[in-house]
């Protein structure tokens, strides 16, 4: 994976983390019932995908070619 691809993938991970946090706050504060469960489940899925993206980007480390 090129450094540019890693950068864009990390931006997607950050966006998913933001969506997860916003969804969790909105779901807990404003919603009730089934809709709350759906929004919180979507938030959980977003944070899982973001965590996987972080692992894909961070674990290999930087591969600087000198």
RAURVEN-V844618 format. One record per pair of residues at least 4 apart in sequence whose C-alpha atoms are under 7 Angstrom apart, sorted by the first residue. I is the first residue (numbers start at 0). J is the second residue. D is the distance in Angstrom with one decimal. If there is no record, write none. Layout:
I;J;D + I;J;D
//
This chain:
0;4;6.2 + 0;5;6.6 + 1;5;6.3 + 2;6;6.1 + 3;7;6.4 + 4;8;6.1 + 5;9;6.1 + 5;56;6.0 + 6;10;6.3 + 7;11;6.3 + 8;12;6.3 + 8;52;6.9 + 9;13;6.2 + 9;52;6.9 + 9;53;6.7 + 9;56;6.7 + 10;14;6.2 + 11;15;6.2 + 12;16;6.2 + 12;49;4.5 + 12;52;5.8 + 12;53;6.6 + 13;17;6.3 + 14;18;6.2 + 15;19;6.0 + 15;45;5.5 + 15;46;6.5 + 15;49;5.7 + 16;20;6.2 + 16;45;6.8 + 16;46;5.7 + 16;49;6.1 + 17;21;6.1 + 18;22;5.9 + 19;23;6.0 + 19;42;4.2 + 19;43;6.7 + 19;45;5.6 + 19;46;5.8 + 20;24;6.2 + 21;25;6.0 + 22;26;5.8 + 22;38;6.3 + 22;39;6.7 + 22;42;5.6 + 23;27;6.0 + 23;39;5.6 + 23;42;6.0 + 24;28;6.1 + 25;29;5.6 + 26;30;5.2 + 26;35;5.2 + 26;38;5.9 + 26;39;6.0 + 30;34;6.6 + 30;35;5.1 + 31;35;5.1 + 32;36;6.6 + 33;37;6.2 + 34;38;6.2 + 35;39;6.1 + 36;40;5.9 + 37;41;6.1 + 38;42;6.1 + 39;43;6.1 + 40;44;6.3 + 41;45;6.2 + 42;46;6.3 + 43;47;6.3 + 44;48;6.2 + 45;49;6.1 + 46;50;6.0 + 47;51;6.3 + 48;52;6.2 + 49;53;6.2 + 50;54;6.3 + 51;55;6.2 + 52;56;6.2 + 53;57;5.7 + 54;58;5.5 + 55;59;7.0
//
